[in-house]
Amino acid sequence: MSTQVPDQTDDESSASEAETAPAAQQRRMEKKRQRAAEAEETRQTEEAEAALAETETYHLKVFRYDPEIEGKKEPRFDDFHVPYHKGMTVLDALMYARDTYDSSLTFRHSCRQAICGSDAMFVNGRQRLCCKTQLSDLEEPVRIEPLPHQEVVKDLVVDMEHFYDQMEAVEPYFQTNDLPEGELEEQRQSRENREKVKMSTRCIWCGACMSSCNIAAGDNQYLGPAAINKAYRFTMDEREGEDMKQHRLEILEQEHGVWRCQTQFSCTNVCPKDIPLTEHIQELKREAVKSNLKFW
Amino acid sequence: MYEHDVIVVGAGGAGLRAAIAAQEEGADVAIVSKLHPVRSHTGAAEGGINAALREGDSWQDHAYDTMKGSDYLGDAPAIETLAQDSPEEVIQLEHWGMAFSREEDGRVSQRPFGGLSFPRTTYAGAETGHQLLHTMYEQLVKRGIEVYDEWYVLDLAVSDEDAPEDRSCHGVVGYDIQSGNIEGFRARDGVILATGGPGQVYDHTTNAVSNTGDGVAMAYRAGVPMEDMEFIQFHPTTLPSTGVLISEGVRGEGGILYNGEGERFMFEYGYASNDGELASRDVVARAELSEVNAGRGIEDEYVHLDMRHLGEERIIDRLENILHLAEDFEGVDALEEPMPVKPGQHYAMGGIETDENGETCVAGLYAAGECACASVHGSNRLGGNALPELIVFGARAGSHAAGRDLGEAEIPTGKRGEWEAGDVETPVEPGAVEPEVEADTSGDAVADGGSGLDPDGFVERAAERATERVEALLANEDGRNHAEIRADVQQSMTENVNVFREKAGLEQALRDIRAAREAYRDVGVADQSRTFNTDLLQTIETRNIIDLAEAITLGALVRKEFRGAHWRKEHQERDDENWLKHTLLSWNDGSPELWFKPVLLEGEDKRYEPKIRSY
């Protein structure tokens, strides 16, 4: 996609400059031309090999479903054979399949760099972010399905509403009654405290954790790892103050809150941002116990 | 029909900030966005937010650096507004709980960035945009602001007077991606476009797949001029295989660029003898490609960015995200080896022409963020100046649309101020191809002359036209696939309208764009489903990409000088005599019209005299 074949006119103009340049420059230009020729040769050989060898393609089995299109109302798997290049991700392969073979193949994606959180899917039996999953790390055929435990809208697109509702159920915004005086005065926060909440702020709302959680699958009201982690981010932030911390722990201690977690670590295992979700939930349980003791 | 006081299109940094500001002003505001807010590309910003917060720094210095960085093509009223409002906006973010990196004394950290005379870039690791986006979305949830997420805006509802300056905007037409329903959205007080950049015009870009310049294209076809589109920023440090961004923060913290011979070329070849790696982005990007073209690149493609000497502790503390990006997208362990980097499309300095309150020449239509051009960045944006632009001008557009008096704007919009006609010779006719499948429906506001419609009527009419367009695209089931057309445009733009530009290449790009327009006449949508039809959406986005590619190329062809990010082989000098002016392009019902307006160098209490720009 991005590798530009050396441009012919470019080479020519550089070459004419080289005539007046010092000898070292000439040698470099010579080397450059040589390398370009070699690269072109390699490319041609590679292409020829790719054309010959079946092994240069990856076999994808992709889940398909559309509630209104004949033949897709019953879920099925479609096979795609995608030419492989080094560094190709699952997202690259899906985009290739869509742009080349079937423009109705539908999936969410945007940033391609693991920050927008759109493309979490169930790849070879595990929740993964497609844009940061290398094809070369996967067994063939690569089976791509929508996130489990969520309603499928179409193909690989799931309904995220329930996930968003849970995220928004924990008062997911900073609250304090104690802002510093003076228009341009910031609140102070220690480096240690910032470090403590850092990992929890990395969440990209991809939903992989929620989809992997057995408890969330069985209890629709369970807040789930992502929402609890969001609450952790504020509960542990020293800028909010003790009263607010107490208030947050009350939210988290509700029937479908932290105590539901059975520390199976599945959320932690699938988190593409390496957030220690289970540890955060455990820590909140301890905080809740501590604060309950305090009030006895 | 839905109805609100203010409608914001797009939910990145500028859109969220605009919505919050409008609500604080008492407006009933709603956001319509093709993505859920947290998916917006603001989240990918890494480096930081420039704000003069500390003793020894001042908004005047920030303004001066920005004007110099713009190569004297920014407008002083916009630049000074940015520099004045940024500190307050940054502290506001801190008060909303944003997780900034901190100093020992607990205050927010700042670091050096390219082209700055003071280390004024406030940051949160190398994930500042992510922290900013989520902090603002949290505020949206707190305030209960309504979001129509995964609704794609197909068009604006603009009245149809002859002169764009006499028109007014009454709402938008939305397409519910989940259901395929089309609805009008009436905006009683204003529509704010915050739709981001046009990175997908190029194939090697740091931008998201969603960055297709929709808002700019819609406004353009409704009569609002596009300003300074030729100025595209190529970021000097993107990963060669994917275009993923490696933050300028790496160089800010002391990262060094080496060529294939291990030379620190920024100094050794005199590209920037004072500031070296921390010269302005345009300077560094050209230096890298010059090295590669002189045969001193690595694999004839890229150079090395080395940060190993900073030490693991400092890297993890301030640049941890970079380690993940280099590992995941280039397979490089940046603690052990240098990272390969090359220039990639990153940012559009130009966009929808606005004043410093975010308002366009069409009454009730605003734009803020990367889609807008006030102009803050002129011909080159400084690192760390995009995020403050989002929050400063997002807030201003939001509160102004909701009725707050921000004083009369000094920047004239449309042909209200001084202007001169422009002309450029092109190898093919730019603009609409006749008969265009969409000519009646794509937002040509003057299609049927004075209609005497009321505001609801304009929204209804726009919705009807958008419906016709969607039906026409779906009916052409066996038409051309948009993906090919898009790829052709992207490749031509990367080849011909890149860092180094020459006349023949620009002309070739115009021919390719014309060919894409011809091909687009027969574009169709194979997916016949109304449910989550991304085939349809991408087909519509592709049309926007074509319009923007043409505007960028026309601007590049007409501007016969070298200024900021715009380098021309045939014109190697900045020409203040003839080119101290903005390029504007009006759609003019399908026959694009080029014109110019002067740059405003007169600041609040001084004039910014153009000087030779050296780093």
Interface residues (C-beta under 8 A of the other chain):
Chain A: M1 S2 T3 Q4 P6 D7 D10 S14 Q25 R28 M29 K31 K32 R35 A36 A39 D66 P67 E68 I69 G87 R98 D99 T100 D102 S103 S104 T106 F107 R108 H109 S110 C111 R112 Q113 A114 I115 C116 G117 S118 K132 V153 K154 D155 V157 M160 Y164 E168 E171 P172 Y173 F174 T176 L179 E183 L184 E185 E186 Q187 R188 Q189 S190 R191 R194 V197 K198 T201 R202 I204 W205 F234 D237 R239 E240
Chain B: L35 H36 V38 R39 S40 H41 G43 A44 L53 P87 E88 I91 E94 H95 W96 G97 A99 F100 S101 R102 E103 E104 D105 G106 R107 V108 G125 E127 H130 Q131 H134 T135 E138 Q139 V141 K142 Q178 D203 H204 A208 V209 S210 P240 S241 T242 G243 V244 L245 N293 A294 G295 R296 E299 D300 E301 H324 L325 D328 F329 E330 G331 G344 N481 H482 A483 A487 T494 E495 V525 A526 D527 Q528 S529 R530 T531 F532 N533 T534 D535
